[in-house]
Amino acid sequence: MSQPAISKHLKVLERAGLVSRGRDAQRRPRRLEPRPLAEATGWLENYRRFWEGNFQRLDALLDELKTKEKNVSARSARLTRKRRRT
């Protein structure tokens, strides 16, 4: 990654309040700001739980549909075999 790209990324993080910049002679040390990161984590956690619940319900529905499809296929196969015998 180029130095200008890193600088640009750090400026974006600073504007978002996720990092702060200090001053030490010629150096400009950056520091992670924990409070905004914790707030973002909490916000993301709510969405993670929401989507995880939706995906679990979708998995259950798909399992139910697969079971129904297997039962219909098995019933159809039995009827086909029965018709061939008669």
N, C-alpha and C positions, 0 to 999 in steps of 0.2 A: 504494500500500500504506500502511496506516495506521501510525502510530508504535507503538501497542500491538502490532500484528501483527509488526512488525519486532523489537521487544523480545522477544516470545515466541519468535520464530524464533532469535534470537541466544542465548537461554537454552537452547534445545534443542541448538544447536551446541556451546555451552559444556559442557553435561552429557555430550555425546558425546565431548568432548575434541578437537574439531576447531578450536575457536577458544579463545583465552584473553583475559581482560579485565585491563587495567591500570588505573592510577589516576593522573590528572594534574589536580590541583585539582578542578574541577567536571566535567571530562571523564572518560569511561570508554572509552579506546581499545581496540579489539579487534585481535587478531593471529591470523592463520591459523597453525595448528600443522602443520608439514610431515610429521612422522613418522606420525601417525594417518592423514593423507590418503594417504601413500605406501602404508601397509598396506592401506587400503581399495582403492586402485588395484590393488595386486597381487592381492587377493582377487577383485576384479571381473574382472581380466584372465584368471584361470584359468577363470572361467565363460564369458567371451567366447570363449576358444579352444574350450571344450567345445561350446558351442552353435553356433559357426561350423562346426566339424567335422560336427556333426549335420545342419546345414542343407545343407552341401555334399553329404553322402551322400544326403539326401532329394532334392536337385536331380538328382543322378545317377540315382537310382531313377526319378524322374518322367520324365526324358529317355528312359530305357530303356523305360518303359511306353508313352510316346508313340510311340516308334519301333515297338514291337510292334503297337500299335493301328493305326498307318498301314499296316504290312505286312498285317495281317489285313483291313483295309478295302480295300486295293488288290487283294488276292487275291480277296476277295468280289466286287468290282466286275468283275474279269476273268471270274470264273465266271458271273456274271449276264449279261455280254455274250455269252459263249460259248453259254450256254443259249438266248439269244434268237435267235442265228444258226441254231441247229439245230432 
